[in-house]
Amino acid sequence: MDVVNQLVAQGQFTVVKTPLGFIKVLQWIFAIFAFSTCGSYSGMFRMSVECETRSESDLAIEVQFEYPFRLHQVYFDAPTCKEGRTERLFLVGDYSSSAEFFVTIGVFSFLYSMAAMSVYCFLLEKYKENNKGAQIDFVVTAVFAFMWLVSSCAWAKGLSDVKTATDPDKVITLIAACDEQAVRCLEKAEPRVSGLNTSVAFGFINLILWIGNLWFVFKETGWMAAFSGTYMPSQEKQPAPDSFAQQDPYAGSQGGYQPDYGQQGYNEEGGYNQGYEQQPTSFSNQM
């Protein structure tokens, strides 16, 4: 506990109030929302197949699927409406690559945001030393911004394919018995994909946050000042130029009014002593 209390005492938590730290907190929060809404999803839809012989019908065919959406491994049994037999059918498509890529970027963004916040709070001086920490932070932030763009677009496309592959009307076409006119196939319930829609929205919100954070990290790198030629390392102090050493314009060889200032006060007789004596004004150029 002493170590924890010492770290808390040394922490500079006011950095959270700055744009650099505040956006990192938002990145940390929205990264959790992004990968949790996608990675924890499980859905289900139901269909019914009513055969001409009612005993051969199945009015509650339930199909469940979940992350990472390897739908080609999801199967269900449907009646053939022939002698009470059933057939095993599989859904179509494997969309695990885009979903897992999206979740992976979310998890690594969460970890990096947490690590960056720790550096901001406890190692801020090391972070700003020679601007090396800020430059590394800028490169990593740019990489994550690009990864969020790619993963969000890929997952948006993958989600569209998942919706199509799990549409009960689409799945009914896989059942051979439904091609017969005497067989009645109906959709009972559609899968709820609102959570997956939210994950895509969180992905693009993360993209905006990481792109916006690039500017605030860039200002800490010192590259802008280096490009403009005004960058000065923090550890080296340059001497002031001679132009700033101003001289007394009245001090020189020429004559002029040169008051002799002294301390003001009262003399022994009680009179007021102004501290300087009036001298006649002289001119360097006599007429």
Stockholm file with secondary structure:
# STOCKHOLM 1.0

chainA/1-287         MDVVNQLVAQGQFTVVKTPLGFIKVLQWIFAIFAFSTCGSYSGMFRMSVECETRSESDLAIEVQFEYPFRLHQVYFDAPTCKEGRTERLFLVGDYSSSAEFFVTIGVFSFLYSMAAMSVYCFLLEKYKENNKGAQIDFVVTAVFAFMWLVSSCAWAKGLSDVKTATDPDKVITLIAACDEQAVRCLEKAEPRVSGLNTSVAFGFINLILWIGNLWFVFKETGWMAAFSGTYMPSQEKQPAPDSFAQQDPYAGSQGGYQPDYGQQGYNEEGGYNQGYEQQPTSFSNQM
#=GR chainA/1-287 SS CHHHHHHHHHCCGGGGGSHHHHHHHHHHHHHHHHHHHHHTCEEEEEEEEECSSGGGCEEEEEEEEETTCCGGGCEEEEECSSTTCEEEEECCCCCHHHHHHHHHHHHHHHHHHHHHHHHHHHCHHHHHGGGHHHHHHHHHHHHHHHHHHHHHHHHHHHHHHHHHHTCHHHHHTTCGGGGSTTCEEEEEECCCCHHHHHHHHHHHHHHHHHHHHHHHHHHHHSHHHHHHTCCCCTTCCCCCCGGGCCCCTTCSSSCCCCCCCCCCEECTTSCEECSCCCCCCCCSSCC
#=GC SS_cons         CHHHHHHHHHCCGGGGGSHHHHHHHHHHHHHHHHHHHHHTCEEEEEEEEECSSGGGCEEEEEEEEETTCCGGGCEEEEECSSTTCEEEEECCCCCHHHHHHHHHHHHHHHHHHHHHHHHHHHCHHHHHGGGHHHHHHHHHHHHHHHHHHHHHHHHHHHHHHHHHHTCHHHHHTTCGGGGSTTCEEEEEECCCCHHHHHHHHHHHHHHHHHHHHHHHHHHHHSHHHHHHTCCCCTTCCCCCCGGGCCCCTTCSSSCCCCCCCCCCEECTTSCEECSCCCCCCCCSSCC
//
